[in-house]
Amino acid sequence: MNAPEPNRGPGLGPWQVLSSAVAALLGVQSQRNRERDFRHGRPLPFVVAGLVLTLLFILAVFGVVQLVLHLAGTGN
């Protein structure tokens, strides 16, 4: 049997998860918000937000590189 999960209190809203994930991605997460995330947040929304933001970052870098190569005249 699974042990009951401890009471975590109210969950975090989507904007709080997104802002925490962006702050963590940039390395500027405050101690207070990090503690709030660990106390009230569930891991899955943070994992999903981190994966989506990482994918968006990779696509943005790829797009900028493609644009620069196109403007330089070396792209196909």
ROPA-974315 format. One record per atom (N, C-alpha, C, CB): residue in three letters; atom name; y negated, x, z. Coordinates in nm, 4 decimals. Atoms other than C-alpha are relative to their C-alpha. Glycine has a CB too. Layout:
['ALA' 'CA' [Y X Z]]
...
This chain:
['MET' 'N' [0.1189 0.0829 0.0000]]
['MET' 'CA' [0.0000 0.0000 0.0000]]
['MET' 'C' [-0.1245 0.0868 0.0000]]
['MET' 'CB' [-0.0002 -0.0940 0.1203]]
['ASN' 'N' [0.1268 -0.0714 0.0015]]
['ASN' 'CA' [-0.3544 0.1051 -0.0609]]
['ASN' 'C' [-0.0782 -0.0279 0.1274]]
['ASN' 'CB' [-0.0824 -0.0392 -0.1229]]
['ALA' 'N' [0.0853 0.0168 -0.1169]]
['ALA' 'CA' [-0.5837 0.1617 0.2323]]
['ALA' 'C' [-0.1250 -0.0765 -0.0422]]
['ALA' 'CB' [-0.0371 0.1379 0.0636]]
['PRO' 'N' [0.1225 0.0721 0.0374]]
['PRO' 'CA' [-0.8861 -0.0707 0.2393]]
['PRO' 'C' [-0.1151 0.0975 -0.0201]]
['PRO' 'CB' [-0.0369 -0.1043 0.1076]]
['GLU' 'N' [0.1149 -0.0854 0.0305]]
['GLU' 'CA' [-1.1970 0.0810 0.0906]]
['GLU' 'C' [-0.1083 -0.0235 0.1044]]
['GLU' 'CB' [-0.0545 -0.0281 -0.1434]]
['PRO' 'N' [0.1060 0.0182 -0.0995]]
['PRO' 'CA' [-1.4764 0.1472 0.3408]]
['PRO' 'C' [-0.1166 -0.0786 -0.0588]]
['PRO' 'CB' [-0.0490 0.1362 0.0521]]
['ASN' 'N' [0.1145 0.0786 0.0439]]
['ASN' 'CA' [-1.7784 -0.0811 0.3242]]
['ASN' 'C' [-0.1106 0.0951 -0.0454]]
['ASN' 'CB' [-0.0503 -0.0940 0.1136]]
['ARG' 'N' [0.1013 -0.0879 0.0556]]
['ARG' 'CA' [-2.0265 0.0919 0.0969]]
['ARG' 'C' [-0.1373 -0.0663 -0.0041]]
['ARG' 'CB' [0.0402 0.0437 -0.1389]]
['GLY' 'N' [0.1275 0.0695 0.0082]]
['GLY' 'CA' [-2.2995 -0.1684 0.1174]]
['GLY' 'C' [-0.0242 -0.0458 -0.1429]]
['GLY' 'CB' [-0.1150 0.0905 0.0484]]
['PRO' 'N' [0.0293 0.0492 0.1344]]
['PRO' 'CA' [-2.4752 -0.3064 -0.1887]]
['PRO' 'C' [0.0099 0.1135 -0.1026]]
['PRO' 'CB' [-0.1404 -0.0640 -0.0043]]
['GLY' 'N' [-0.0123 -0.1001 0.1060]]
['GLY' 'CA' [-2.4037 -0.1281 -0.5148]]
['GLY' 'C' [-0.1354 0.0330 -0.0595]]
['GLY' 'CB' [0.0946 -0.0489 -0.1093]]
['LEU' 'N' [0.1221 -0.0413 0.0674]]
['LEU' 'CA' [-2.6603 0.0428 -0.7301]]
['LEU' 'C' [-0.0151 -0.0767 -0.1304]]
['LEU' 'CB' [0.0002 0.1518 -0.0258]]
['GLY' 'N' [0.0278 0.0683 0.1256]]
['GLY' 'CA' [-2.8264 -0.1291 -1.0237]]
['GLY' 'C' [0.0119 0.0956 -0.1182]]
['GLY' 'CB' [-0.1392 -0.0627 0.0033]]
['PRO' 'N' [-0.0153 -0.0842 0.1186]]
['PRO' 'CA' [-2.7939 -0.0052 -1.3808]]
['PRO' 'C' [-0.1139 0.1016 -0.0181]]
['PRO' 'CB' [0.0089 -0.0874 -0.1226]]
['TRP' 'N' [0.1117 -0.0939 0.0152]]
['TRP' 'CA' [-3.1419 0.1502 -1.3796]]
['TRP' 'C' [0.0088 0.1140 0.1012]]
['TRP' 'CB' [-0.1336 -0.0734 0.0157]]
['GLN' 'N' [-0.0169 -0.1055 -0.1006]]
['GLN' 'CA' [-3.0667 0.3406 -1.0588]]
['GLN' 'C' [0.1080 0.0977 -0.0435]]
['GLN' 'CB' [0.0351 -0.0605 0.1375]]
['VAL' 'N' [-0.1064 -0.0880 0.0487]]
['VAL' 'CA' [-2.7432 0.4741 -1.2068]]
['VAL' 'C' [-0.0517 0.0849 -0.1147]]
['VAL' 'CB' [0.1231 -0.0818 -0.0446]]
['LEU' 'N' [0.0526 -0.0729 0.1155]]
['LEU' 'CA' [-2.9190 0.5694 -1.5316]]
['LEU' 'C' [-0.1009 0.1063 0.0422]]
['LEU' 'CB' [-0.0648 -0.0969 -0.0986]]
['SER' 'N' [0.1004 -0.0982 -0.0428]]
['SER' 'CA' [-3.2121 0.7380 -1.3565]]
['SER' 'C' [0.0647 0.1149 0.0771]]
['SER' 'CB' [-0.1075 -0.0675 0.0867]]
['SER' 'N' [-0.0706 -0.1059 -0.0727]]
['SER' 'CA' [-2.9749 0.9283 -1.1271]]
['SER' 'C' [0.0756 0.0912 -0.0962]]
['SER' 'CB' [0.0972 -0.0608 0.1024]]
['ALA' 'N' [-0.0736 -0.0802 0.0971]]
['ALA' 'CA' [-2.7645 1.0410 -1.4232]]
['ALA' 'C' [-0.0945 0.0891 -0.0801]]
['ALA' 'CB' [0.0800 -0.0903 -0.0943]]
['VAL' 'N' [0.0984 -0.0807 0.0736]]
['VAL' 'CA' [-3.0724 1.1579 -1.6159]]
['VAL' 'C' [-0.0532 0.1122 0.0885]]
['VAL' 'CB' [-0.1168 -0.0882 -0.0504]]
['ALA' 'N' [0.0507 -0.1028 -0.0917]]
['ALA' 'CA' [-3.2080 1.3412 -1.3108]]
['ALA' 'C' [0.1046 0.1079 0.0232]]
['ALA' 'CB' [-0.0415 -0.0628 0.1340]]
['ALA' 'N' [-0.1069 -0.0982 -0.0198]]
['ALA' 'CA' [-2.8714 1.5076 -1.2537]]
['ALA' 'C' [0.0193 0.0841 -0.1262]]
['ALA' 'CB' [0.1321 -0.0706 0.0382]]
['LEU' 'N' [-0.0135 -0.0727 0.1260]]
['LEU' 'CA' [-2.8487 1.6020 -1.6226]]
['LEU' 'C' [-0.1094 0.1063 -0.0142]]
['LEU' 'CB' [-0.0052 -0.0977 -0.1187]]
['LEU' 'N' [0.1123 -0.0935 0.0083]]
['LEU' 'CA' [-3.1902 1.7677 -1.5999]]
['LEU' 'C' [-0.0049 0.0961 0.1185]]
['LEU' 'CB' [-0.1305 -0.0766 -0.0086]]
['GLY' 'N' [-0.0035 -0.0883 -0.1163]]
['GLY' 'CA' [-3.1111 1.9247 -1.2633]]
['GLY' 'C' [-0.1129 -0.0220 0.0977]]
['GLY' 'CB' [-0.0022 0.1406 -0.0444]]
['VAL' 'N' [0.1133 0.0279 -0.0886]]
['VAL' 'CA' [-3.3942 1.7543 -1.0738]]
['VAL' 'C' [0.0292 -0.1143 0.0965]]
['VAL' 'CB' [-0.1235 -0.0329 -0.0820]]
['GLN' 'N' [-0.0395 0.1086 -0.0902]]
['GLN' 'CA' [-3.1988 1.5053 -0.8596]]
['GLN' 'C' [-0.0456 0.0325 0.1419]]
['GLN' 'CB' [0.1539 -0.0227 -0.0040]]
['SER' 'N' [0.0445 -0.0226 -0.1373]]
['SER' 'CA' [-3.3556 1.4671 -0.5164]]
['SER' 'C' [0.1170 -0.0164 0.0966]]
['SER' 'CB' [-0.1144 -0.0970 0.0370]]
['GLN' 'N' [-0.1046 0.0077 -0.1023]]
['GLN' 'CA' [-3.1433 1.5090 -0.2056]]
['GLN' 'C' [0.0176 -0.1428 0.0485]]
['GLN' 'CB' [-0.0330 0.0920 0.1181]]
['ARG' 'N' [-0.0056 0.1389 -0.0492]]
['ARG' 'CA' [-3.2314 1.1580 -0.0884]]
['ARG' 'C' [0.0742 -0.0904 -0.0987]]
['ARG' 'CB' [-0.1428 -0.0544 0.0242]]
['ASN' 'N' [-0.0677 0.0836 0.0995]]
['ASN' 'CA' [-3.1203 0.9957 -0.4165]]
['ASN' 'C' [0.1467 0.0392 -0.0160]]
['ASN' 'CB' [-0.0713 0.0102 -0.1348]]
['ARG' 'N' [-0.1391 -0.0449 0.0120]]
['ARG' 'CA' [-2.8056 1.2068 -0.4347]]
['ARG' 'C' [0.0830 -0.0566 0.1146]]
['ARG' 'CB' [0.0080 0.1549 -0.0011]]
['GLU' 'N' [-0.0704 0.0583 -0.1148]]
['GLU' 'CA' [-2.7071 1.0957 -0.0844]]
['GLU' 'C' [0.0170 -0.1502 -0.0166]]
['GLU' 'CB' [-0.0754 0.0300 0.1301]]
['ARG' 'N' [-0.0097 0.1439 0.0253]]
['ARG' 'CA' [-2.7829 0.7334 -0.1781]]
['ARG' 'C' [0.1112 -0.0290 -0.1008]]
['ARG' 'CB' [-0.1349 -0.0554 -0.0516]]
['ASP' 'N' [-0.1023 0.0207 0.1021]]
['ASP' 'CA' [-2.5620 0.7647 -0.4863]]
['ASP' 'C' [0.1403 0.0147 0.0572]]
['ASP' 'CB' [-0.0197 0.0978 -0.1147]]
['PHE' 'N' [-0.1320 -0.0219 -0.0579]]
['PHE' 'CA' [-2.2690 0.9015 -0.2879]]
['PHE' 'C' [0.0340 -0.1050 0.1057]]
['PHE' 'CB' [0.0078 0.1390 0.0609]]
['ARG' 'N' [-0.0241 0.0979 -0.1053]]
['ARG' 'CA' [-2.3122 0.6467 -0.0110]]
['ARG' 'C' [0.0262 -0.1395 -0.0580]]
['ARG' 'CB' [-0.1191 -0.0045 0.0956]]
['HIS' 'N' [-0.0064 0.1377 0.0497]]
['HIS' 'CA' [-2.3550 0.3296 -0.2204]]
['HIS' 'C' [0.0612 -0.0134 -0.1390]]
['HIS' 'CB' [-0.1372 -0.0585 -0.0016]]
['GLY' 'N' [-0.0449 0.0111 0.1380]]
['GLY' 'CA' [-2.2488 0.4111 -0.5729]]
['GLY' 'C' [0.1490 0.0213 -0.0166]]
['GLY' 'CB' [-0.0733 0.0976 -0.0846]]
['ARG' 'N' [-0.1390 -0.0210 0.0392]]
['ARG' 'CA' [-1.9069 0.3943 -0.7308]]
['ARG' 'C' [0.0001 0.1092 -0.1060]]
['ARG' 'CB' [0.0671 -0.1330 -0.0533]]
['PRO' 'N' [0.0012 -0.1129 0.0928]]
['PRO' 'CA' [-1.8032 0.6967 -0.9405]]
['PRO' 'C' [0.0019 -0.0404 -0.1487]]
['PRO' 'CB' [0.1180 0.0881 0.0286]]
['LEU' 'N' [-0.0166 0.0347 0.1407]]
['LEU' 'CA' [-1.7162 0.5137 -1.2645]]
['LEU' 'C' [-0.1319 -0.0191 -0.0753]]
['LEU' 'CB' [0.0812 -0.1248 -0.0107]]
['PRO' 'N' [0.1259 0.0133 0.0752]]
['PRO' 'CA' [-2.0721 0.4077 -1.3630]]
['PRO' 'C' [-0.0699 0.1340 -0.0239]]
['PRO' 'CB' [-0.0942 -0.0931 0.0740]]
['PHE' 'N' [0.0630 -0.1306 0.0163]]
['PHE' 'CA' [-2.1949 0.7639 -1.3076]]
['PHE' 'C' [0.0733 0.0834 -0.1048]]
['PHE' 'CB' [-0.0036 0.0745 0.1338]]
['VAL' 'N' [-0.0782 -0.0729 0.1006]]
['VAL' 'CA' [-1.9113 0.9107 -1.5151]]
['VAL' 'C' [-0.0325 -0.0529 -0.1388]]
['VAL' 'CB' [0.1520 -0.0124 0.0281]]
['VAL' 'N' [0.0302 0.0603 0.1304]]
['VAL' 'CA' [-1.9772 0.6660 -1.7983]]
['VAL' 'C' [-0.1420 0.0368 -0.0435]]
['VAL' 'CB' [0.0163 -0.1544 0.0058]]
['ALA' 'N' [0.1384 -0.0351 0.0328]]
['ALA' 'CA' [-2.3539 0.7268 -1.7840]]
['ALA' 'C' [-0.0107 0.1471 -0.0391]]
['ALA' 'CB' [-0.0928 -0.0301 0.1189]]
['GLY' 'N' [0.0030 -0.1427 0.0332]]
['GLY' 'CA' [-2.2979 1.1036 -1.7846]]
['GLY' 'C' [0.0594 0.0288 -0.1363]]
['GLY' 'CB' [0.0739 0.0794 0.1048]]
['LEU' 'N' [-0.0618 -0.0202 0.1315]]
['LEU' 'CA' [-2.0660 1.0873 -2.0844]]
['LEU' 'C' [-0.0893 -0.0520 -0.1120]]
['LEU' 'CB' [0.1364 -0.0692 -0.0059]]
['VAL' 'N' [0.0887 0.0567 0.1022]]
['VAL' 'CA' [-2.3026 0.8611 -2.2799]]
['VAL' 'C' [-0.1227 0.0881 -0.0187]]
['VAL' 'CB' [-0.0427 -0.1433 0.0381]]
['LEU' 'N' [0.1187 -0.0857 0.0108]]
['LEU' 'CA' [-2.6051 1.0792 -2.2001]]
['LEU' 'C' [0.0332 0.1343 -0.0641]]
['LEU' 'CB' [-0.0618 0.0225 0.1379]]
['THR' 'N' [-0.0414 -0.1258 0.0620]]
['THR' 'CA' [-2.4147 1.3942 -2.2952]]
['THR' 'C' [0.0202 -0.0182 -0.1497]]
['THR' 'CB' [0.1288 0.0525 0.0650]]
['LEU' 'N' [-0.0191 0.0286 0.1418]]
['LEU' 'CA' [-2.3115 1.2377 -2.6259]]
['LEU' 'C' [-0.1338 -0.0177 -0.0707]]
['LEU' 'CB' [0.0861 -0.1252 -0.0179]]
['LEU' 'N' [0.1332 0.0169 0.0592]]
['LEU' 'CA' [-2.6708 1.1311 -2.6935]]
['LEU' 'C' [-0.0731 0.1335 -0.0135]]
['LEU' 'CB' [-0.0835 -0.0966 0.0844]]
['PHE' 'N' [0.0631 -0.1315 0.0066]]
['PHE' 'CA' [-2.7921 1.4825 -2.6151]]
['PHE' 'C' [0.0568 0.0819 -0.1160]]
['PHE' 'CB' [0.0192 0.0753 0.1326]]
['ILE' 'N' [-0.0640 -0.0742 0.1088]]
['ILE' 'CA' [-2.5395 1.6376 -2.8544]]
['ILE' 'C' [-0.0448 -0.0544 -0.1346]]
['ILE' 'CB' [0.1533 -0.0070 0.0119]]
['LEU' 'N' [0.0449 0.0601 0.1256]]
['LEU' 'CA' [-2.6333 1.3906 -3.1285]]
['LEU' 'C' [-0.1467 0.0323 -0.0287]]
['LEU' 'CB' [0.0202 -0.1515 0.0040]]
['ALA' 'N' [0.1409 -0.0349 0.0190]]
['ALA' 'CA' [-3.0042 1.4613 -3.0731]]
['ALA' 'C' [-0.0148 0.1441 -0.0471]]
['ALA' 'CB' [-0.0785 -0.0210 0.1299]]
['VAL' 'N' [0.0062 -0.1406 0.0426]]
['VAL' 'CA' [-2.9512 1.8373 -3.1016]]
['VAL' 'C' [0.0499 0.0134 -0.1435]]
['VAL' 'CB' [0.0837 0.0901 0.0948]]
['PHE' 'N' [-0.0532 -0.0027 0.1359]]
['PHE' 'CA' [-2.7386 1.7858 -3.4135]]
['PHE' 'C' [-0.1032 -0.0540 -0.0990]]
['PHE' 'CB' [0.1302 -0.0817 -0.0084]]
['GLY' 'N' [0.1016 0.0584 0.0875]]
['GLY' 'CA' [-3.0086 1.5633 -3.5648]]
['GLY' 'C' [-0.1183 0.0921 -0.0225]]
['GLY' 'CB' [-0.0483 -0.1299 0.0573]]
['VAL' 'N' [0.1131 -0.0935 0.0132]]
['VAL' 'CA' [-3.2850 1.8146 -3.4947]]
['VAL' 'C' [0.0386 0.1177 -0.0884]]
['VAL' 'CB' [-0.0460 0.0507 0.1388]]
['VAL' 'N' [-0.0467 -0.1117 0.0832]]
['VAL' 'CA' [-3.0796 2.0967 -3.6484]]
['VAL' 'C' [0.0078 -0.0430 -0.1458]]
['VAL' 'CB' [0.1381 0.0510 0.0484]]
['GLN' 'N' [-0.0095 0.0489 0.1365]]
['GLN' 'CA' [-3.0082 1.8859 -3.9569]]
['GLN' 'C' [-0.1387 -0.0178 -0.0619]]
['GLN' 'CB' [0.0769 -0.1320 -0.0036]]
['LEU' 'N' [0.1370 0.0182 0.0479]]
['LEU' 'CA' [-3.3787 1.7988 -3.9889]]
['LEU' 'C' [-0.0647 0.1337 -0.0329]]
['LEU' 'CB' [-0.0837 -0.0744 0.1041]]
['VAL' 'N' [0.0593 -0.1320 0.0234]]
['VAL' 'CA' [-3.4865 2.1613 -3.9581]]
['VAL' 'C' [0.0610 0.0644 -0.1236]]
['VAL' 'CB' [0.0199 0.0911 0.1228]]
['LEU' 'N' [-0.0642 -0.0568 0.1184]]
['LEU' 'CA' [-3.2295 2.2730 -4.2138]]
['LEU' 'C' [-0.0436 -0.0703 -0.1271]]
['LEU' 'CB' [0.1507 -0.0074 0.0134]]
['HIS' 'N' [0.0464 0.0753 0.1170]]
['HIS' 'CA' [-3.3359 1.9978 -4.4514]]
['HIS' 'C' [-0.1422 0.0396 -0.0378]]
['HIS' 'CB' [0.0069 -0.1509 0.0271]]
['LEU' 'N' [0.1391 -0.0377 0.0269]]
['LEU' 'CA' [-3.7034 2.0863 -4.4162]]
['LEU' 'C' [-0.0109 0.1454 -0.0470]]
['LEU' 'CB' [-0.0857 -0.0208 0.1255]]
['ALA' 'N' [0.0013 -0.1398 0.0434]]
['ALA' 'CA' [-3.6213 2.4554 -4.4658]]
['ALA' 'C' [0.0587 0.0143 -0.1389]]
['ALA' 'CB' [0.0771 0.0875 0.0982]]
['GLY' 'N' [-0.0550 -0.0045 0.1350]]
['GLY' 'CA' [-3.4448 2.3699 -4.7901]]
['GLY' 'C' [0.1382 0.0584 -0.0089]]
['GLY' 'CB' [-0.0892 0.0768 -0.0869]]
['THR' 'N' [-0.1341 -0.0567 0.0040]]
['THR' 'CA' [-3.1046 2.5052 -4.6903]]
['THR' 'C' [0.1080 -0.1031 0.0231]]
['THR' 'CB' [0.0124 0.1084 0.1015]]
['GLY' 'N' [-0.0996 0.1050 -0.0248]]
['GLY' 'CA' [-2.9362 2.1737 -4.6107]]
['GLY' 'C' [0.0484 -0.0608 -0.1308]]
['GLY' 'CB' [-0.0584 -0.1097 0.0903]]
['ASN' 'N' [-0.0537 0.0635 0.1216]]
['ASN' 'CA' [-2.7248 1.9781 -4.8554]]
['ASN' 'C' [-0.0571 -0.1358 -0.0192]]
['ASN' 'CB' [0.1504 -0.0090 0.0049]]
